[in-house]
Amino acid sequence: MKLGKLFFVMAAGVFCVGIGVTADSHGASAAVKVSVSKNEIRSYSGSGVLKIGKNIKSIAVDPTISGKHSISSIKVESGNKYFYVKDGILFSKDKTKLILYPNMRKNTTYTVPSGVKVIGEYAFAGANIKNVTISSKVSEIGKNAFENCKSLEKVQGEFNTSELPENLFYDCTKLNYFVIPDSVKKIKWDVFYGCKNLKVKIGKNVESISLNSDDYAASYEVDPENKVYKIDDGVWYSKDGTKLLCYPKNKAGEYILPDTVTDIKLTAGFEENKKLTALILNDKVTEFDIRKLEGCSALEKLVLGASVKEVKMNFTKEYSLELDSLKEISVSEKNDCYASYGGALYSKDFTKLYFIPDAMDKLELNENVEEIDERIGLDKNNYNEIILPDTNKNFFVNDNVLYDKGMTRIVIFPSVITSYKLPATVNDVSTITSSMYIDDGDNGYDRFSRSACNLESIEADEKSSYFKSKDGILYNNDMTELVLYPQAKKGKYTMPKGIKTADMGVFSNATGLTELTLSYEKSLSFDGCKALKKVTYSEGVTSVSLFRTNSTAINNIYLPGTLRYISLCGSGRGATVHGYDKTLYYSSDDEYFKTKLEDYVKKYGYKYKSLGKAPGKVTGLTAKKTGHNIKVSWNKLAGADGYKVYYFVKKDGVNTEVTLKSITGYKNSSCSFNKSKLQGAVQIYVTAYKKVNGVKVYSLPVSVKCK
């Protein structure tokens, strides 16, 4: 069979996508049909010509599909009362609205017809177009109209819209010049997001801009007649110069805040500016939010003026500010609330330490310090030496690590440390560990630590009653909890079978970890495990739950034959999942659903490799009570190699499986036991297994209630 061109057909009520076919000697053919709801196109995908049937009334605008097709032209069937096509472009029947421009249309220059008044949402999304001219008759443009037009270089024309909608030129990376017409009064969020090469001229009547640092183009200029805004050296200010509105993300060097500025707006963040080296505030600004500096990796110096009364620490323990070059924070001597000592930020009386620059080689603490903000000990630092005056009785330094006065908690841990012996008195290592959560399907960090990023090995003191170490890894004293896996420890790791608990984030940023074998059923994240290639779950594990594996390169995930529940949310997509052909459960919105393993794996973006096939589930399950005994029976399952009968009991708040009987051979399809063995449980489960290369592969269990 020879394949011809891919085509789209919209028949009356049914949208078909098919491949043009030249029949071979067997007369074979192929076609794909997609249903339509109430004469509305709900989706479209593939390559070729989009043909719209005469009964179609509308096309749904869906950001998940718009711009993600390959349509070269559009055709409308004769008799359609709602659409019109010219040059392969879709318009409303009255020709006043441009609805859809084929994204693979060959022409790269286009002039919107003079009769068009509206350009629809996502109309040009993903289009292969370089130049667009819009007439003055256009009074409305929909959101995302030019989103992801990677070839778009120029949009011109005195169109007559009152606003630029959100995401208008989202990710138009080659767009180089755009003049905002005088009709525009409002610019919404992310209009120029990702337009790194763009020069923008703001019209004289623009009076409202929802602008942030992510939305910033390469350069701006403002019409001198504009009464609301002005730009000086690329920086956005209010017309009177009292408000700093936005600082360019690509502006390099030192920035001295003008004396006229009294207010730094929330949207004026310096976030992710990789070229800003110094920020010097004036003596009029009364508050400053440290979070505005997030991601300023080249920033070396921050100067706070005399009038600053509040330095907002609106960052949390959940992430790093990544101020990796910051060496000094200085404060005007005239400031009544804050002071600087050794380059760090303190309260005026030096009793509270608020913020420490991470790039300082030496941390010298003030003798009066009583309190250190716990957040500042989590980030990566460059301290070779920590100096604490003997007169300070609130903290203690041992082997260049700062502890509380009782030496029970790590306060500041130098990131240069590669090997560390944990003192026997320490019972709190949270400063050097990350912690994650799952809440209603959402997940994230409660605490994100980079301070021990170079740690390769940790050893617990033999006298410790809190911790024990083995092979450079930290556990609780009875080896039931994995407490800390060193982030820089290289090689393979097999989790001991006795581990019952571990924080979901225990492997976060374990950059040296290459292979991992787990006999553990609770949720884990491999976020930042850049070298991790292989994850294997041991036989006996019934539940696999992985979340947030950003920045990983996992190639293979091996699942056990005992698996019943699965969740692979964002976990190393593209990896090959090796598993057994079986039906199991997955959860969504706190509900459980059945699925075939292969279907689930492929649905979430993985490859699948079968290791063999599980038997079918047992049928005819019954439970009969005679006196104190219970007999459980089921139908013989041909092809099975045996069965397992079990129940669940709650231990320490967790449902734990307890096996009642393990049965070899498929013919023996019943068993009896004393009711007391159930420990009060009323639900009995039976599952069949089949041996595949020596591995017992279990079917989905069935259950019966024993009254």
N, C-alpha and C positions, 0 to 999 in steps of 0.2 A: 504494500500500500504506500502511495506517495502522498505526502501532506502538502496541501496548497496553502493559501493565505488564511489566517485566522480572521473570522468575521463575527460581527455582532448582529443579532436580529431581534427586534422587539415586535412580536406578534401581538394580537389582541389579548392583552392580559398576561402574556408570558414572555419573559426576556430570555433569549437563548444565546448562549455563547458556543460557537462551534469551530471546528477546524475544517477548512475547505479540503475535500478529499477527492483524490483520483483513485477510483476503484482498482484494486489489483485483480488477479485471477480468481480470488475468492469473493469479490464484490464487497469487501469490508468497508465500513464507514464509522465515523465518530461524531458526537455532538454533546454539548453540555447545556442543560436547561436550568434557568434560574427563575424562580417564581417572583411575581410582582403583586404587591398588595394594593387593591383598589385602584388599579390603573396608574400606580406610581412606581417608577424605577427605584428600587431600594439599594441596589448595588450594581457595580460594573467593574469588570477586570479583563485583562488579556490584551491582545494586540490586533489592530486592524480598524475596520470601519464600524462605527456605532450606528445601527439602524433602528429608528424609533417608529413603532407601529401607530396606526391612525387613532387608536383608542387611548393612548397614553396621555395623561393630563399633567403630570409633574415629575420632576426628578429630585429625589431627596439629596440634600447637601450633607455629606458625611465626611468629616475630616479624616477618618481612617481610610477612606478610599479615594478621595479627591486628590488628583495629582499623582496617583499611584497606579495608573493604567497606562496603556500605550495606544492611544487612539489617534489615527492619522486623519480621519475625516468623520463627519456626521451626516447622516441622511434621514429625512423624515418622510414617512409614507404619505402618499397623496390622500387627502381627506382629513388629516389631523387638524383639529381646530385650535390647538394650543401652542404649537411650535412652528418656527420658520427657520430655514437654513439658507445661508448665503456663503459661498466659498468654503463650504464644509464646516461653518461655524454656527452654533445653535443660538437662536434668539427667541424671544416671545413672539406670539403670532402678530402682534401689532408693531413689532420691530423696535420697541423702545427699551428692551432689556437684553443685554448680552448675557447669556446663561452659561455657556460652556465653550471654551476655546480648546480644540484638540491639542493635547500636549505634545504630540509628535508631528504636528503640521510642519511641512517643509519650509514654508516661508518664515523668515526670521524677523521681518519688519511688518508691522501692522498698524493701520490707522482705524480707530473705532469710528463707524459710520456716524454721520452728523445727526441722524434721527435718534440715536441711542441716548436715553436719559439715565439708565441704571446699569451698572456693571455688578453682576451678582456675586455672592459669596463664593470663594474658591474658583471663580470663573477662569482664571489663567493659571491656577495652581499647578506647578510642576511643568509648565509649558516650555518648549524649546524655542524661545523667542529672545531677540536681542534688543529691539527698539519698538516702543509703543507710543503712539500719539493719541491723546484723548481730547475731544472737542469741548467747547464751552457749554454745550447742551447737556453734558453729563452732570447731574445734580446729586447723585448718590453712588457710592462705591461700597460694596459689601466687605466684611472682614475677610482676611486671608486671601484677598482677590489675586495677589501675585505671589503667594507663598511658594518658596522653594523653586523659584525660577532661576536656576543656577547660571543661565546664559544671559540673563537680562542686564543690559548695560545702561539703558536710558529710557526714562518715561517723561514725556513732555506734553505741554498743552495747558491752556487756561481753563481747565474744567472748573465747574461751579459748585463744588461740594462745600458744606459747612464744617465737615470734620473728616479727619483721616482715621479710619476704623482700626481696631486692634489687629496686629499681625499683618498689616497691609503688605509690607515688603519683607516678611519674615524669611531670613536666610537667603536673601538675594545677594549672594556674596560678590558678584561682579558689578552690581549697580554702582555707578561712579558719580552721578550728578542728578540732583532732583530739586526743583524749585517749587515750594509750596505756594499755591495761588493765594491771592488776597482774599478770596471768598472763605478760606478755611479759618475757623475760629478755635477749633478744638483738635488736639492730637492725642489719640488714645494710646494705651499700653503697647509696647513692643512693635510699634510701627516699623522701626528700622533695626529690629533685632538681627544680629549677625551680619549687618551690612558694613563690614570692616573697611571697605574701600570707598565708601560713600561720602560725598560732599553735599550738604543740604543748605539751602537758603530758606530761612523762615520768613513768611509773609508779614506784612505790617499789621494784619488784623488778628493774628494768633494770640489768644488770651488764656488758653488752658492747655498745658502739656503734661501728660502722665508719663514722665520720663524717669528712667533709672540708668544706672551705669551699664547694665547689660544691653540697653537699648541704644547705646551711643554709637553714632556713625564716626567716620574718620575725622570729619571737621564740620563745623556749622558756621553760618553767618546769619545775622538777624537784620532785617530791614531797619534802617535808622529811625523810621517813623513808628516802629512798634512801641506801644506805650507800656507793655508789661515786662518784656525781657530785654536783656542785653548780653552780649558775649564779649569777654575780654581775654585775649590770649587763649581762646578755645574753651574757656570755662564759663558755664551758665550762671548768671546772676539775675536777680530781680532788677527792674529798670532803675530803682533808686540805689542799688548796690548793697542793700542791707541783708539780703538773703543769698546764700550759696545754694544753688538749685541742683547742679549736677557737675561732676568732675569727669573729664574724659578718661576712659579706661586705658587709652594708649598714650597718654601724656607723660613724658619722661622728666626726670630730674626732681629738683626741690620745689615745693609749693609753699609760699608765704601767704597766709590768709590776709586779704586787704583789711585795713583798719575800719572800713565802712561796714563790714559784715558783722552782724550781731546774731544771726540765726543760721545754723547749718541744717537744712531740711533733711528729713528721713531719706528722701530719694537722692540726696547728694552724696551717696556712699562712694568711697574710693575703692570698693570691693573689686578684687581680682585685677587691680592695676599692677602689672608686673614691672613697671618702670619707675614708679614713684619712689624716690630715695629718702626724702625728708619732708615732714609736714610740720609747719610752724604756725600755731594758732595765735591770733592777736589777743589783746588785753580786754576785748569787749565780749567775746563769746562766753556764755555762762555755763554751758553744758556740752559734753562731748560723749558720743557713744563709741566705745572701743570696737564694737562689731563692724562699724563702718570701714574698718581697715582689714577685714577678713580677706585673705588671699593676696595681700600686698607683699609678695615674697622678696621684693628688693628694698623695702623700707628699712632704713637703718636708724632713723632718729625721729622722735616725736617730742614736740615742745608744747607744753600747756601754758596758757597765759594767766595773768593775775586774777581775772574775774571768774575763772572756772570754779563753780560751786558743786558741780556733780559730774563725775566721770561714770557714765553708765556702763555697767558690765553686763550688757545684754547678750552675752554669749553664755553657753551652757556647757555642761560636761559632755554633751553629746557629740561634739565635733571639735576639730582643731582650727584655730584661726590662721595657721600656717604663716606666721610672721617670722620666717626662718632667718631673716637678716637683721632683725631689730636688735640693736646693741644698746640703745640709750633712750630713756624717757627723762626729760628735764622739765622742771616746773619753775615758773617765775617766783622769786623770793617774796614777792608781794602777795602771793596767793595765800588766803586765810584757811583753806580747807585741805590742800594737798602739798606734799613736799617730795623731793627726790633724794635718794641716797644710793650711791653705788650704781646709778643708772636705772634703779627700780622706782616704782610709784608707791608712796606711802601716804597714810594720813598725816596731817600737819604735825602731830606729836610723835610720829614714827611708831605708834603702837600697833597699827594694822598695815600689813603689806598687801596691796591690791593687785599689783601686776609686775612681773619680772620679764624683761626682754630675753628671748630665747637664745640669741646669738652671742651673749656675753661669755667670754672665756672663764671669767672668775665671778662668782657670786659672793658679794660681801654684805652680810646682813647687819642691820642697825641693832645696837645693843638693847634698844627699848622695845623691839618688836614682840608682841604678845600673840598676835593672830595672823595667820597666813591663809588667804583665800584658797580653798581646796582645788579650785579649777585650774590655777596656774601651775600646779605640780603635774598636770596630766600631759602637757605638750612636750614635744621634742625640744631639747635644749643643747647647749654647747659647753656646759660647765666642766672645766677641768679641775676646779677647786671651789669648795664652799668654805667661807670663813665666817665663824660666829664668835663674837667677843666672849671672853670668859665670864663677863659680868651678866650675860643673858642667861636666865635660869628657866626659860620657857621652852627651849629647844635644845637638841643635843646632836652633835656631829660625830659620826663614827665611820672610819674608812671612806670619808668623803660623801657620805649619805646623810641627809638631814632627817632626824626623827623628832617626835614630840618628846617632852621632858622625861616621860617614863619609858621611852624607847619601846613603845608598843605599836606605833604607827609610822609608816614611811610618809614623810611630808614632801621632800624633794629628792628625786633620784636622777643623778647625772646620766644623760643619754650616752656618754662615752663608755660606760661600764659594759663589759662583755661577759664577765663572770662575777657572780655575787653570792656571798654567804649570808644567809638570813639569820640574824641574831635570835636566840631562844626566846627573848622577851616579846618579840613582835607578833601581834595577833591580827594586824590589819595591813594587807598589801594592796588595797584597792587603788592606790596611786599608780601602780604599774600593771594593772589589769583593766580590760575593757568589759563592759556589761551591756547586754542587749535584752530586748523585751519583744513579746508578741502580744498584741491587744486587739481583739476583734479582727484578726486577719492582718492588721498593720504590724510593722516591725521596725525597729530602729535601735539606736544607742541610748541607754541611760547614762553611760559613761564611756568615753572614748579616750584611750591612753596611747600616747606615742612616746612617753618618757623612757621606756625600756626598749626602744626600737633596735638597739644593738646587742641586747642581751642574748647570749648563746647558751648559758648554763646557770642554773640556780641551785644552791645547796642549802638545805635547812640544817640548823644546828641540831646535833643529836639529842640535846637536852630539851628541845622544843616540845611542848605539850600540845601545840596547835597544828604543826605542819611536819610533813615528811617528804623527802626528795628521793628520786630514783632516776638515774641516767640523766641528771641535769634538769628534771621536770618536777614541778611542785604539786603535791597532793595534800589533802587534809591528813590528820594524824593516823586515821584508820584506813587510809587508802580507798575510801569510797567516793571521794570527790576529786576531780581534776581541777586544781585551782589556777595554775599558771603554766602555759606552754610558752617557753621563751621565743620571742618574735624572730630572732635571728638564728635559731637553732636549725642546722642543716640536716637534711636527710629524711628517712622514713620514720613513721611512728605507728605503733600498734597500741591502741588504748587497752589497758588491763581490763579483764572481764569483770572485775569486782567494782568497777566504777558505776555508781548509781546516779550521780548528778555532776553536772558541769554547766557553767554559764554558757548561754547560747553564743556569746562572743569570745569564748576562751581561745579560739584559733584566729581571731581577728589580727590581720597584719602579720601572720606567721610567714614571713617572706622567704624563709629557708626551707619550709616544709615541702617535700616533693611527693610523698606517697603517704596515705593514711588508711589504716584498717580499724574499723569500729565495731564494737559489740555493744552499741549504745542506741537507744531508741528515741531519745528526746531531741528537740530541735537544735540545730547547729548552723552557724554561719561560717563561710570561708572567705569573708570579705577581706580583700587585700592579700590573699595567699597567692602571690604572683608565680611561684614555682610549682604549685601543686598541680600534678598531672593525673593522679589516679586516686580514687576513693573506693574502698571495698567495705561492704557491710558483711559481717560474719553470719554464718548460718545460725539460726535461733532468733535473729532480729526480726520482729514482726512489723515495725513501723519505721519509716524513713522520712525525715522532715528536714529539708535544707532551705535556708533563706539567705538572701543578700550575699551572693558570691561575686561582687563587683571586683574588677581587676584580677580575675583569676584566669588560668589557661587550662582548666581541667579537660583532659582528653577522654577519660574513661571513668564511668561510675558502674560498679558491679553490685547487683542486688541479690539478696539471698532467696532460696526457695521457700523460706518461711514467711516471706513478706505478705502482709495483709493490707497495710495502709501506706499511702505515699503522698508526699507533698514536695515538689521541686520548684519552688517559687523563685525565679530569677537566679537559678543555681547553675552557672557554667553552661549556659545555652550553647548548643553546637556540639557538645560532648556526645560520645556514644554511650548509651545506657545498655548494659548487658543484663538481661533478665530472662525470666521464664514466662512463656505464654500462659497467662492466667488472668482471671478476673479478680479485682481487688477493690478497695475503697479509696476515695480521695475526699477531702473536705472543701466546702465552699460556703462562706457565710454561716459558719457553725452548723452546717448540715453535711451529712455523709452521702455520697453517691457511688454507685458501682461503675466500674469502667474496666475495659481491657487494658492491661499494662502497655501494650504497644500503642494503642490509640492515645492514651494519656501522654506518653513520652513524646510522640510526634506532635501532638497538639501544642505542647509547650516548647517546641523548637529544638528537640534533641533528635539524634539518630538512635535507631534501635537495632540491637543484635540479639537474636534469640539464642538462649542456652539450652532450650528444650521446652517440653510442654507439660503443664500440670494436668492431673486427672480432672474429671468433672466433679461436681459436688455431689455428696450423698443425697439420697431421697428416702422418703418413707420413714423419717426419724420419729420414734415414739419413746416415751418413758413411762414405765408402770411401776407402781409402788406396791410391794407385798410385805407387810409388817414393817421391819426396819430396813429392808433391802429395796434397792431400786434396780430395775433392769432396763437398759437402754438398747434399742434395736433399730436397725435400718436395713435398707435393701443392699444386697451385694453389688459392688461396683466393679464390673469387669475392667481390667486394665490397671486397677490400683494395686499397689504393693503392700498396702496396710492402712491403718487408721490411727487417729489419736482422739481420745475423749478427754475433755478438760472443762474447767470452770474458772471463774475469776473471783478473787477475794481482794478486798481493799486493805492495803498495808501502807501506813504512813500517808494516807490520802491518795494512793496510786493503785489502780486496778492491776493486780498481778496474776498471771496465768498459773494455774495449778493443774498438772496432768493427773487424771484419774487412771487411765489405761493407755498403753501403747500396744497396738495389735499388729502382728505381722501376717500378711496374706489377705487377699480380698474376700475369701469365703467366710471367714469368721466375722460376722456382722452384728455382734451383740456382746454386751458385757454386763456384769452385775457388781454392785458394791453397797456397802452400808451407808445409809443416809448421813450418818455423822461425819463422813469424809467431806461433805459439801460445806461444812463450817457455816451453815446458814444460807448459802447460795441457793437460788431456785432455778437458774438458767444453766443448762448443760449444752456443751458445744461438741460437734463431731466434724472432723475434717479428714479427707482421704489424702494419701501421699503416693507419689511414684518416684522411684529412684532414677535419677538422670546423672550418669557419670559419678555414681556414688553419693549424690546429693539428694536428700529427701525434699521433693518439691510438693508443697501442700496446695490443696484446692481451697476455694473460699469456704469457710466453715458454715454449717447450718446449726440451728439451736432448737432446743425444746425446753419447755418449762416443766419443772418437776414440782407438783403441788403436794 
